[in-house]
C-alpha cells in the first residue's frame, strides 16, 4: 500500500548516520526517551557512544531494554530487528552478529529502495533545529523549532 510519511525527521541519504556499533544504531530516535526514563542520562550517553564496545554496553542495554521493550517506541526497534536483520530477540550474540551489516542509507539508490520497500512514496519532513546542527551521535534531542519540507 502506498504511504505518505507525515512525520519524518531524517535528512535523507546525505544526512544518514554512519553506524559503527549495533546498540547505538538501534537506539537512535524516540526510544531514547524510554531508555532515559529507565536509566538516566549517563546510561543513555554511554549507549549512544559508538566508541564504546557492544560488550561493554550490553549489561546496561540489557537492563534498560527489559524495562522498555514493550513500549510503543521500542516497537520500532523490534520492527528493524525483525525486518532488516531477521532477528526476533535482542541478545549480545545477535548484536555482535549484525555489527558487520549495520544499516547504511547514505547511498541515494539504497535509500530510495529502502523507502520503496516500505511503500513510502512521499515524506513530509520536519527538521528540528537540533537535526540541522552537527551531532556526531545524533543523540541530541533539544528541539527549539522545525523547518518543514516535502520530499517526493
N, C-alpha and C positions, 0 to 999 in steps of 0.2 A: 504494500500500500504506500503510495507516495505521501511524504510528510513535509510540512513546513516547520522547521525548528524555530519556535518563537521565543526561546530563552537560551541563548548561546553566549558564551564569554570567551571562546577561543579566538586566537588571532589568525587562524588558518595555517597553512604549511610554513610560511615564513616565520611564524611565532611558535611553531611546535617545539616543545621541550626536547632536549636530547637526554633521554633517560639513561642513567648509568647504573641504577640499583633498583631491584624489584619493589621493595617496600615504598620507597619514595615515588616510584612511578604509579603505584596503585592508589596512593592516598592523596594525589593532587585533586583538589576540588572540595566539594561541600562536606565530604566525610571527615575532613579535618576538624570541623566544628564538633562533631560527635567525639572524635578522638581527644580533642582538647578538653571537653567536658569530663571525659572518663579518666584523663591522666594529667592534664595541666600543660602549661606552656613548655616546660623543659623537655618533657617526653615528646611532645609534638615536634619541637625543633630538632631533636635528635633523629626522629623518624624521617623527617624531611631532608636531612643532610645526606646527599648522595656520596659523601666521602666516608660515611660510617658504614662498615661492613654489614651485610644482611645478618650474619651470625650474631653480631653484637646487638643489632636491633631486635632480633627475634623474641627474647624474653619480654621486652616491653610491648612490642607489637602484638604478640600472642595474648597477653593480659588485656590490652585495650580492645583488641578485636573481639575477644569473647564477650566483653561488656557492650560492644556496639554493633555486632554483626547482624542484628535483626532490625536495625533502623532503616528508614527509607533511603538515607544517603548510602548506607552500606550495600543496599541492593544494586546500586550502580557498579560498585566494586565487584560484587559477585557476578554480575552480568558480564563484565570484562573478563573476569577469570574464566567463566564458562565459555563464552562465545569467541574470545580471542585466543585464549591459551588452552582451552579444553579441560579446565580444572573444576572440580566440584567442591573442593575444600582448600583451606589455606594451611599448609604445613611448611616447616623450614625446608624440607627436602623439595617440595614443589616450587617454592620461591627460588631456591638455588637453581632449579631446573629451567626456569624461564629467564634467568639472568642473561643468557646469550641471545634471546629473541624478544626483547622488550619492544613495545610498540614504537615505531618510528614513522611519524606522519609528516616529516619535513619535505618529502618529495611530493610536488603538486599532483602527480598522477596517482600515487599511492593514497594521498589524502582524499582525492575525488573518488577513487574506487572504494575507500572505506565508507564514505558518506553514501555512495550509491548502494552498497551492500545493505545499509541500514534503511534505505528507502528515502533518505533525506534529499529533497530536490532544491530546497532554498533555506537559507539561515537568516534570521533577524538577529544581528549581533549587537549585544550591549557590551561595550568595552568600558569596564570601570577604570577609573584613573590609575589604580594600582596595577592593572594589567598592561598599561602603556608604558610604565616605568620599567627599567631593567631590574629584574629579580631573578637571579640565577636558579633558585629552587622553586619559583612560582608558588611560594608559601604565603606571601603577604596577603592579607585579606582586609586591609584598611581602606575600604572604598569611600571616596569622597565625591563621586559623581560618575556619570556614564556618558559615552558617546554611542549613538545608535547608527548602525549601517546595515544594509541589506546585501547579502551575498547569494546570488542565484546562479 
